Amino acid sequence: MQYNGPNESGYNVKNAVEDKINDEYPSEKIFNERNTKVELDITKIDLKEYQVIINFKAHKGEIIFDWNVNIDSKKIESNNLLSRSMIEKVNYID
């Protein structure tokens, strides 16, 4: 979640995820709702790589973020279109 791209801009994956959720629920305190759930699933792929899935569920539906993270190289790759756009945002923000 702390990955902040090649420029190390300070804007990281966590910020991008928060922005996406805020965009979907702009005037709501969505985390105060009883029906809001966040599931985190981390699966070891091999000695250096993990798959990280964040599944955000609320009254408008699901938002699924899915990445593979290499803990040695710090490289992060997306496994779906939304996750790719989050990485691109982090990589190219000034």
Residue pairs with C-beta under 8 A, 6 or more apart in sequence:
1 12
1 13
1 14
1 17
2 12
2 13
2 14
3 12
3 13
3 69
3 74
3 76
3 87
3 90
4 10
4 11
4 12
4 13
4 90
5 11
5 12
5 90
5 91
5 92
5 93
6 91
7 91
7 93
7 94
9 90
9 93
9 94
11 89
11 90
11 93
12 90
13 67
13 76
13 86
13 87
13 90
15 90
16 86
16 87
16 89
16 90
17 54
17 65
17 86
19 89
20 63
20 82
20 86
21 30
21 56
21 63
24 58
24 60
24 63
25 58
25 60
30 36
30 58
33 58
33 59
35 57
35 58
35 59
36 56
36 57
36 58
36 59
37 55
37 56
37 57
37 58
38 54
38 55
38 56
38 57
39 53
39 54
39 55
39 57
40 52
40 53
40 54
40 55
41 51
41 52
41 53
41 55
42 50
42 51
42 52
42 53
43 50
43 51
43 53
44 50
45 51
45 68
48 70
48 71
48 72
48 73
49 68
49 69
49 70
49 71
50 68
50 69
50 71
51 66
51 67
51 68
51 69
51 79
52 65
52 66
52 67
52 68
52 69
53 64
53 65
53 66
53 67
54 64
54 65
54 66
55 62
55 63
55 64
55 65
56 62
56 63
56 64
56 65
63 82
64 80
64 82
65 80
65 82
65 83
65 86
66 78
66 79
66 80
66 83
67 76
67 77
67 78
67 79
67 83
67 87
68 76
68 77
68 79
69 75
69 76
70 76
76 87
77 87
78 84
78 86
78 87
